[in-house]
Every structure is written in C-alpha cells, then in structure tokens.
C-alpha cells in the first residue's frame, strides 16, 4: 500500500509540473501582473487530459492516505 502511495505521489508531482504555465512568474501572481490568470478559458486537448489525470491522481492520493490512516 505504501509503494502505491509513493508511485501516485511521484506521478502527481510529474503531472503537476507538466501543466501549462498560466502565470509567467511567481512574482506576477503576488503582484497581480497577469490579468488573464482567472479568465474564462476552456481547456482543450492535452491540457484537458492532464487536468483530468491530475484530478484522478489527487483523489487517489487522498483516498489511499485516508484509508492508510485508519487501517
């Protein structure tokens, strides 16, 4: 069970790093320099697939961590 959690966490880190960069730098997020950060933009193609994989891996990580705590 711990090895599954380790594999999921590594995959989650890799998938998050593959996501598109919506802000050019971290300083722009803090200062508000990127005005279209929260714009209404639909994800298409590979962005949609990566976003859904991130969601599934995040939920799996949460559920396995929750189960391991109480078992």
Buried (B, 14 or more C-beta within 10 A) or exposed (E): EEEEBEEBBEBBEEBEEEEEEEEEEEEBEEEEEBEEEEEEEEEEEEBEEBBEBBEEBBEBBEEBEEEEEEE
